[in-house]
Amino acid sequence: MRVFSLCCIVMICCSMLSCITYNPPKKKDLGGDLPLDSLVLPDGFKIEVYADNVVNARSMALSPSGTLFVGTRDEGSVYALKDLNGNMQADTMFTLMTKGNMPNGVAFKDGDLYVAEVNRILKFSDVENTLGQEVEPEVVYDEYPTEKHHGWKYIAFGPDDKLYVPVGAPCNICESEDKIFNTITRLNKDGTDLEIVQEGVRNTVGFTWHPQTGELWFTDNGRDRMGNDIPSCELNRATADFQHFGYPYCHQGDLADPEFGDKHPCADFISPAQNLGPHVAPLGCEFVGGQMFPASFGNKLLVAEHGSWNRDDKIGYRLTMVDVDGNSNASNYQDFITGWLEEEEDDVWGRPVDMEWLPDGSLLVSDDFADVIYRVSYEG
């Protein structure tokens, strides 16, 4: 009887939430070199390896002098890469820390490197002058939650010189008693004056500021286990501080959550600037800058889609771009680079995570699956 009852419960849950296959990508034996020729880029663009053997390369931060800092999630390490001979390939790598607690986020400010673990922010002071030395970082703040579910963090300094730090939901879908969850917070670089600046954000692992308006734009990963095709992941625009973007009550701007949606209508919240694909897992985002890309790309925002796991047929595993007009309206969501997903075989060999602009206008892209950092340039 107990077995029968459990089976019935599973069948009912599957019926309500559209049961699908847990389908994470598996490492593919590439037999040596990465198949960069299989990547599809717009005419005139080129992609090459900037650094290899950067295991689990995630968030990046570039210093004004050209040192590239790279955080990891699963590896627990933080790296510093340098291109000493100026050939647009990193030739030296330092390891700043190992065995960290998901040190995903990195941010550079006034000569210091800030690293986000699950529950704390660390600072490596005068970091470029201590590369290669064993340095114990300073703990700037250590009162973030310790939950690891969506606990890895992307961090960045905003135009107000404050450090922005997201706190993801500690679950797939839930109401949290602690208001710190499902938010973007900010604090001074010395760890003081923490405040919640945006709410209703399930899990953002990438954000940036519009170069003209200074408005915050961020990606958000939609909830799982509602089926293959809903909800959409989101690209959001914060027009002011202290806004609410819907989680856990509303998804993609118009879809009430089946568990919590009856508590607040979608009209109570800020709708996405652009709905992205379902389960594409958008992470890093960057407005096109610099002088290398064609002028027609000047109004575009690029998004790194890490790729689906909660979907029968994989989706994402690409860079996409969204047009942003003079009124900050988003449209024309389309591919920029594809090919890390071999769709006919449902095989994956790469998963883009974050992006960073080099001074020459070329674009760095981290890949925590292929363990490399790419450089995307335009040759016309």
C-alpha positions in Angstrom: 0.0 0.0 0.0 2.8 2.4 0.9 4.5 1.7 -2.5 1.3 2.2 -4.3 0.6 5.5 -2.5 4.1 6.8 -3.3 3.7 5.9 -6.9 0.5 7.8 -7.1 2.0 10.8 -5.5 4.9 10.8 -8.0 2.4 10.5 -10.9 0.3 13.4 -9.6 3.4 15.6 -9.1 4.7 14.7 -12.6 1.3 15.6 -14.0 1.2 19.0 -12.2 4.8 20.0 -12.9 5.5 18.3 -16.2 8.1 15.8 -15.2 11.2 15.8 -17.5 14.6 14.2 -17.6 17.5 15.3 -15.5 19.8 15.9 -18.4 23.1 17.5 -17.4 25.9 17.7 -20.0 28.8 15.2 -19.7 32.4 15.9 -20.5 33.2 15.0 -24.1 36.5 13.5 -25.0 37.8 15.9 -27.6 41.0 14.1 -28.2 43.2 17.2 -27.8 42.4 20.6 -29.5 39.1 22.3 -29.1 36.9 22.2 -32.2 36.8 26.0 -32.6 36.0 25.6 -36.3 32.6 24.2 -35.3 31.6 27.5 -33.7 29.4 29.8 -35.7 30.1 33.6 -35.5 28.9 36.6 -37.5 30.9 37.5 -40.6 34.2 39.1 -39.8 34.5 37.7 -36.3 37.2 35.3 -35.0 37.5 33.2 -31.9 40.7 31.7 -30.5 41.9 30.4 -27.1 43.3 33.1 -24.9 44.2 30.8 -22.0 43.8 27.0 -21.6 43.9 24.7 -18.6 42.1 27.2 -16.5 40.1 24.6 -14.7 36.4 25.6 -14.0 37.0 29.1 -15.3 34.0 31.2 -14.1 33.8 35.0 -13.3 36.5 37.3 -14.6 37.8 40.8 -13.6 40.5 42.7 -15.5 42.9 45.2 -13.9 43.8 48.4 -15.7 47.3 47.0 -16.1 46.0 43.8 -17.8 46.0 41.1 -15.2 43.0 38.9 -15.6 41.6 37.4 -12.4 39.4 34.3 -12.7 37.2 32.8 -10.0 35.9 29.2 -10.0 32.9 27.5 -8.4 33.6 23.8 -8.2 37.4 24.0 -8.3 37.6 26.3 -5.2 40.5 28.3 -6.7 41.2 31.8 -7.9 43.7 32.5 -10.6 45.6 35.5 -12.0 46.6 35.4 -15.7 49.0 37.7 -17.5 49.9 38.2 -21.2 53.5 39.2 -20.7 54.6 39.2 -24.3 51.6 41.0 -25.7 50.5 38.4 -28.2 46.9 38.3 -27.0 47.4 35.0 -25.2 48.0 34.5 -21.5 51.4 33.0 -20.9 51.6 33.2 -17.0 49.2 32.0 -14.4 49.3 32.5 -10.6 47.1 30.7 -8.1 45.9 33.1 -5.4 43.9 30.6 -3.4 42.8 27.0 -3.3 40.1 25.1 -1.5 37.8 28.1 -1.3 34.1 27.9 -0.6 32.8 28.3 -4.2 34.9 31.5 -4.9 33.0 32.3 -8.0 32.9 36.1 -8.0 35.9 38.4 -8.5 36.0 42.2 -8.6 39.0 44.6 -8.9 39.1 48.0 -7.2 41.9 50.4 -6.4 44.6 47.8 -6.6 42.7 45.3 -4.5 41.0 42.0 -5.6 37.7 41.2 -4.0 36.6 37.5 -4.0 33.1 36.3 -3.2 32.7 32.9 -1.4 29.3 31.6 -0.4 29.0 33.5 2.8 31.8 36.0 2.8 33.7 38.6 0.8 37.5 38.5 0.9 40.1 41.1 -0.2 43.6 40.6 -1.5 45.2 44.0 -0.9 47.7 45.3 -3.5 47.2 42.1 -5.3 49.3 42.6 -8.4 52.4 43.3 -6.3 52.0 40.1 -4.3 51.4 37.6 -7.2 53.4 34.4 -6.6 53.5 35.0 -2.8 51.4 33.2 -0.2 49.0 35.9 1.0 46.2 35.5 3.6 43.2 37.6 2.4 41.3 40.0 4.6 37.7 39.1 5.5 35.7 42.1 4.4 32.2 40.7 5.3 31.2 37.2 6.5 27.5 37.4 7.3 26.0 36.2 4.1 24.0 33.0 4.3 25.9 29.7 4.3 23.4 27.8 2.1 25.1 26.5 -1.0 22.0 26.1 -3.2 22.4 29.1 -5.5 25.1 30.3 -3.1 27.8 31.0 -5.6 28.1 34.7 -6.4 28.9 37.1 -9.2 30.1 40.5 -7.8 31.0 43.8 -9.4 31.5 47.4 -8.4 28.8 49.8 -9.6 29.0 53.4 -10.7 28.4 54.4 -7.1 31.7 52.6 -6.1 29.7 50.1 -4.0 30.1 46.4 -4.3 27.0 44.6 -5.6 26.5 41.1 -4.3 23.5 38.8 -5.1 22.0 36.3 -2.8 20.2 33.5 -4.7 17.2 31.6 -3.5 18.1 28.6 -1.2 15.8 26.4 -3.2 14.2 25.9 -6.6 11.0 27.6 -5.5 10.1 28.8 -2.0 9.2 31.8 0.2 12.1 32.6 2.4 11.7 33.9 5.9 15.1 35.6 5.7 14.7 38.6 3.4 18.3 38.5 2.3 17.5 35.6 -0.1 16.4 36.3 -3.7 18.0 39.7 -3.7 20.8 41.8 -5.0 22.6 43.6 -2.1 25.3 46.3 -2.0 27.8 47.4 0.5 30.8 49.7 0.8 34.2 48.2 -0.1 35.1 48.0 3.6 32.1 45.8 4.2 29.9 48.4 5.9 26.3 49.6 5.2 24.9 46.4 3.7 21.5 47.0 2.1 19.1 45.1 -0.1 18.8 47.0 -3.4 16.7 44.7 -5.6 14.2 41.9 -4.6 12.5 39.0 -6.3 15.6 37.8 -8.1 15.9 34.0 -8.0 19.5 33.7 -9.1 21.5 36.2 -11.0 25.1 35.3 -11.8 25.8 38.3 -14.1 25.0 42.0 -14.2 26.3 45.2 -15.7 25.4 48.9 -15.9 24.2 50.7 -19.0 27.2 52.9 -20.2 24.9 56.0 -20.7 22.0 55.7 -18.3 23.9 53.9 -15.4 20.9 51.6 -15.0 21.5 48.1 -13.7 20.9 45.2 -16.1 21.0 41.6 -14.9 20.3 38.1 -15.9 18.1 35.8 -13.8 17.8 32.0 -14.0 14.1 30.9 -14.1 12.7 28.2 -11.8 13.0 24.5 -12.8 10.5 21.6 -12.9 7.6 23.4 -14.7 8.3 21.7 -18.0 10.5 22.0 -21.0 9.3 25.3 -22.3 8.4 27.4 -19.3 9.4 29.6 -17.6 11.7 31.8 -19.7 14.9 32.9 -18.1 15.1 36.7 -17.9 17.1 39.7 -18.8 16.1 42.4 -16.4 16.5 46.2 -16.2 16.3 48.1 -12.8 15.1 51.6 -13.5 15.5 52.5 -9.8 16.6 51.0 -6.5 14.3 48.9 -4.4 12.3 47.2 -7.1 10.8 43.7 -7.0 11.2 41.3 -10.0 8.6 38.7 -9.1 10.2 35.6 -7.6 8.7 33.4 -6.3 5.3 34.6 -7.3 5.6 35.4 -11.0 7.9 34.3 -13.7 8.8 35.8 -17.1 6.6 38.8 -16.3 3.2 37.1 -17.0 3.3 33.5 -15.6 2.0 32.9 -12.1 3.8 30.3 -10.1 1.7 27.2 -9.5 2.6 27.2 -5.8 2.8 30.9 -4.8 1.2 32.8 -7.7 -2.1 33.3 -6.0 -0.5 35.5 -3.3 0.5 38.4 -5.6 -0.5 39.1 -9.3 2.2 39.6 -11.9 1.2 43.2 -12.2 2.7 43.9 -8.8 6.2 43.3 -10.2 8.7 44.6 -12.7 8.5 42.7 -16.0 11.7 41.5 -17.7 13.3 43.7 -20.3 13.6 40.6 -22.4 12.5 37.0 -22.0 15.3 34.6 -22.9 14.9 30.9 -23.7 13.5 28.5 -21.2 16.2 27.0 -18.9 19.1 28.5 -21.0 20.8 29.5 -17.7 22.0 33.1 -18.6 25.0 34.2 -16.6 27.4 37.0 -17.7 26.1 40.0 -19.6 28.0 42.9 -21.1 27.1 45.9 -23.3 29.3 46.1 -26.4 32.1 48.6 -25.8 35.4 49.6 -27.3 36.4 50.4 -30.9 36.9 46.9 -32.4 33.3 45.7 -33.0 31.4 47.3 -35.9 29.3 50.4 -35.1 26.1 48.3 -35.7 27.0 46.4 -32.5 27.1 49.5 -30.3 23.5 49.2 -29.2 23.7 45.5 -28.2 24.0 43.6 -25.0 25.7 40.2 -25.0 24.5 37.3 -22.8 26.4 34.1 -22.0 24.0 31.2 -21.8 25.5 28.4 -19.8 22.9 25.9 -21.0 20.1 23.8 -19.8 20.0 20.8 -17.5 16.3 20.7 -16.6 15.1 20.0 -20.2 14.7 16.9 -22.4 16.3 18.6 -25.3 19.3 20.8 -24.4 19.2 24.5 -25.2 21.5 27.4 -24.6 25.3 26.8 -24.6 25.9 30.0 -26.7 26.4 33.7 -26.6 23.3 35.7 -27.6 22.7 39.4 -28.1 19.8 41.8 -27.4 19.3 45.2 -29.0 18.8 48.1 -26.6 17.4 51.3 -28.1 17.9 54.9 -27.0 14.9 54.5 -24.6 16.5 51.4 -23.0 13.9 49.1 -24.6 15.2 45.6 -25.4 14.3 43.6 -28.5 15.7 41.3 -31.2 17.0 38.5 -29.1 19.3 36.5 -31.4 22.4 34.3 -31.5 25.9 35.7 -31.5 28.1 32.6 -31.2 26.8 29.0 -31.3 28.3 25.6 -31.7 29.2 24.5 -28.2 26.1 22.4 -28.4 26.1 19.8 -31.2 22.3 19.7 -31.6 22.0 16.6 -33.8 23.8 14.5 -31.2 22.7 16.5 -28.1 26.4 16.7 -27.2 28.1 19.6 -25.4 31.8 20.5 -25.4 31.7 24.0 -24.0 29.6 26.2 -21.6 30.2 30.0 -21.7 30.0 31.8 -18.3 31.3 35.3 -18.2 32.7 38.0 -20.5 35.3 40.8 -20.1 36.5 43.4 -22.6 40.2 43.8 -23.3 41.5 47.3 -23.9 41.8 46.7 -27.7 38.1 46.0 -27.9 38.2 42.3 -28.1 36.1 40.1 -25.9 37.2 37.4 -23.4 34.7 34.6 -22.7 35.2 32.1 -19.9 34.2 28.4 -20.2 34.0 26.3 -17.1 33.3 23.1 -19.1 36.2 23.3 -21.5 38.4 24.9 -18.9 39.5 27.7 -21.2 39.1 31.4 -21.9 38.4 32.5 -25.4 39.2 35.8 -27.2 36.7 37.0 -29.7 37.9 39.7 -32.1 36.6 41.4 -35.3 38.8 41.5 -38.4 36.3 42.9 -40.9 
